[in-house]
Amino acid sequence: MFDLSGQVAVITGSSRGIGRAIAHALAQAGARVVVSGRKLPACETVVEEIRETGGEAVAVPCNVSDKTQLEHLVSMAIDTWQRLDIVVCNAAVNPYFGPMTGMSDAVYDKIMNSNVRSNFWLCNIAGPHMVRSGGTGCFILISSIGGNQGSDTLGVYGMSKAADYALTRNLAVEWGPRGLRANCIAPGLIKTDFSRALWENPELLAGVEEATPVRRIGQPEDVGGVALFLASRAAAYVTGQVLVVDGGITVKEPA
């Protein structure tokens, strides 16, 4: 049910953190993986890790805010392995921490373009290739529980992640008749460089752990396993859904 042998996956933002964990999880299940990020050396490091464990991978640097680079990313997957089955939209940015009233237009555009428009572009570019590869593939968008919550410091970031929920549902409706599925993962606090400012604060970390039913923050591998499930035949009847991966923090009654 979880065998991805023969399938090809493109994963944006996979040189570190959650994307890297997803790349490893899919490769271990047999998928051939295109590792992508802004910096080629970082991508090549992940490729070597995958190859050392017997997997297949190539590195393709890509700035997801550039449509031409996204087109090149997809083309490289097709040129290398003549097919594309799985697209994981993981790359995201959050260059601002504070109230929306203090955010510049340029920063707003950067967040929305990188976190939403890039996913819209990539899925539209990749979709026809995925259909031609057999029409059993899937899109996986990595969002955040921030898409379910209001915030006085991460408001626009949360807006972008809520938009990814809607994008996922629309992808599911539009591409479902052609054999493709689309699902979204909404992680809570995961121990990555992206969230370093949160988990390196002992007081904040202790508060989050105390409020989380499983009494810990997440690890990238916690998300990697869920991505593997969504990419596999085990999730063949799952589409248009948002799976929350947060240790239960959002279901617990506030103190």
C-alpha positions in Angstrom: 0.0 0.0 0.0 2.9 2.4 0.6 5.2 1.3 -2.2 6.1 4.2 -4.5 8.4 2.2 -6.8 8.5 3.7 -10.3 7.0 7.0 -9.3 8.6 10.4 -9.6 8.2 13.1 -7.0 9.1 16.8 -7.1 9.4 18.5 -3.7 10.0 22.2 -3.3 11.9 23.5 -0.4 13.4 20.0 0.2 17.0 20.9 1.1 16.1 21.1 4.8 13.4 20.7 7.4 10.1 19.3 6.5 10.8 19.1 2.8 14.0 17.1 3.4 12.1 14.7 5.7 9.5 14.2 3.0 12.1 13.6 0.3 13.7 10.9 2.5 10.3 9.3 3.3 9.2 9.1 -0.4 12.7 7.9 -1.5 12.6 5.1 1.1 9.3 4.0 -0.3 10.8 3.7 -3.7 10.1 7.1 -5.4 12.6 8.8 -7.5 12.9 12.3 -6.0 13.7 15.7 -7.4 15.2 17.7 -4.5 14.7 21.4 -4.9 15.6 24.6 -3.0 17.3 27.9 -3.6 20.8 26.7 -3.1 22.3 23.9 -5.2 24.9 22.7 -2.6 22.2 22.2 0.0 20.1 20.2 -2.5 23.0 18.1 -3.5 23.7 17.2 0.2 20.2 15.7 0.5 20.6 13.9 -2.8 23.8 12.3 -1.5 22.0 11.2 1.7 19.2 9.6 -0.4 21.7 7.8 -2.7 23.7 6.5 0.3 20.6 4.7 1.5 19.9 3.2 -1.9 17.4 5.7 -3.3 17.4 7.7 -6.5 17.4 11.5 -6.5 18.6 14.5 -8.5 19.1 18.2 -7.4 17.4 21.0 -9.2 17.7 24.5 -7.7 14.6 26.6 -7.9 13.2 29.9 -6.7 9.5 29.2 -6.5 8.5 32.8 -6.9 9.9 32.6 -10.5 7.5 30.9 -12.9 10.3 30.1 -15.4 12.3 28.3 -12.8 9.2 26.3 -11.8 8.8 25.3 -15.5 12.4 24.2 -15.6 11.9 22.2 -12.4 9.1 20.2 -13.9 11.0 19.8 -17.2 14.0 18.4 -15.4 11.9 15.8 -13.7 10.4 14.7 -17.1 13.7 14.9 -18.9 15.4 12.7 -16.2 12.7 10.1 -15.6 10.1 10.6 -18.4 7.2 11.0 -15.9 5.9 12.9 -12.9 3.5 11.5 -10.3 3.8 13.4 -7.1 4.2 17.2 -6.5 4.8 18.4 -2.9 4.5 22.2 -2.5 6.5 22.8 0.6 8.6 25.9 0.0 7.3 28.9 2.0 8.5 32.2 3.5 7.7 34.4 6.5 9.9 37.4 6.6 7.8 39.4 9.0 6.8 38.9 12.7 4.4 41.6 14.0 1.0 43.2 13.5 -0.4 43.5 10.0 -0.6 47.3 10.5 3.2 47.4 10.3 3.6 45.3 7.2 4.7 46.9 3.9 3.1 46.1 0.6 6.4 44.5 -0.6 6.5 42.0 2.3 2.8 41.2 1.9 3.4 40.5 -1.8 6.4 38.3 -1.0 4.5 36.1 1.4 1.4 35.7 -0.8 3.4 35.1 -4.0 5.8 32.6 -2.4 3.3 30.7 -0.3 0.2 30.7 -2.6 0.9 31.9 -6.2 3.9 29.6 -6.5 1.8 26.6 -5.5 -0.9 27.6 -8.0 1.7 27.9 -10.7 3.5 24.7 -10.0 0.4 22.6 -9.9 -0.9 24.0 -13.1 2.4 23.4 -14.8 2.8 19.9 -13.4 -0.8 18.6 -13.7 -0.8 17.8 -17.5 2.4 15.8 -17.1 1.0 13.9 -14.2 -2.1 13.0 -16.2 0.1 11.7 -19.0 2.1 9.7 -16.6 -1.0 7.6 -15.8 -3.4 9.8 -14.0 -3.0 8.3 -10.5 -0.7 11.0 -9.0 -1.3 13.6 -6.3 -0.6 17.1 -5.2 0.4 17.6 -1.6 0.5 21.2 -0.2 2.2 21.9 3.1 0.3 24.5 5.0 0.1 25.3 8.7 -2.3 25.3 11.6 -1.8 29.1 11.3 -4.4 28.8 8.5 -7.0 28.0 11.2 -6.1 30.7 13.7 -6.0 34.5 14.0 -2.7 36.0 15.1 -1.4 39.5 16.0 2.1 38.5 14.8 1.7 36.0 11.9 -1.5 37.3 10.4 -0.6 37.4 6.7 1.4 34.2 6.9 -1.8 32.6 8.3 -3.8 34.1 5.5 -1.5 32.5 3.0 -1.8 29.1 4.6 -5.6 29.4 4.7 -5.4 30.1 1.0 -3.5 26.9 0.5 -6.5 25.0 2.1 -8.8 26.5 -0.6 -6.3 25.9 -3.4 -6.2 22.2 -2.3 -9.9 21.8 -2.4 -10.1 23.4 -5.9 -7.3 21.3 -7.2 -9.1 18.2 -5.9 -12.3 19.2 -7.8 -10.6 20.3 -11.0 -8.1 17.4 -11.4 -10.1 14.6 -9.8 -11.9 13.6 -13.0 -8.5 13.2 -14.6 -7.2 10.9 -11.9 -5.3 13.2 -9.7 -5.8 13.8 -6.0 -4.9 16.9 -3.9 -4.5 17.1 -0.2 -3.0 19.4 2.3 -0.9 18.9 5.5 -1.2 21.5 8.3 1.7 21.1 10.7 1.8 22.6 14.2 5.2 23.6 15.7 7.9 21.5 14.0 11.5 21.7 15.0 13.0 23.2 11.9 15.2 26.2 11.1 12.0 28.0 9.9 10.6 27.9 13.4 13.9 28.2 15.3 12.9 31.5 17.0 10.0 29.7 18.6 11.6 26.5 19.8 14.8 28.1 20.9 12.9 30.1 23.5 12.8 27.9 26.6 9.8 29.6 28.1 7.8 29.5 24.9 8.8 25.9 24.2 7.8 24.7 27.6 4.4 26.4 27.2 3.8 24.8 23.9 4.9 21.3 25.2 2.6 21.7 28.2 -0.3 22.7 26.0 0.2 19.8 23.5 -1.5 16.5 24.4 1.6 14.5 23.3 3.8 16.8 25.4 6.4 17.6 22.7 6.8 19.6 19.5 6.9 17.9 16.2 9.9 16.6 14.3 10.2 16.9 10.5 9.8 13.1 10.2 6.3 13.4 11.8 5.2 15.2 8.6 7.2 13.0 6.3 5.2 10.0 7.3 1.9 11.8 6.6 3.1 12.9 3.2 4.0 9.3 2.4 0.5 8.2 3.3 -1.1 10.8 1.1 1.2 10.0 -1.8 0.5 6.2 -1.5 -2.3 3.9 -2.6 -3.3 3.8 1.1 -4.8 7.3 0.4 -6.3 6.5 -3.0 -9.8 7.6 -1.8 -8.6 10.7 0.1 -8.7 14.0 -1.7 -9.5 17.7 -1.0 -8.6 17.2 2.7 -6.5 19.1 5.2 -4.7 16.8 7.7 -3.6 18.5 10.8 -0.3 17.3 12.3 0.1 19.1 15.6 0.2 16.6 18.4 -3.4 17.6 19.3 -2.7 21.2 20.4 -5.6 22.6 18.3 -8.2 20.2 19.7 -7.4 20.9 23.4 -9.6 23.3 25.3 -7.6 26.5 26.1 -6.4 26.8 29.7 
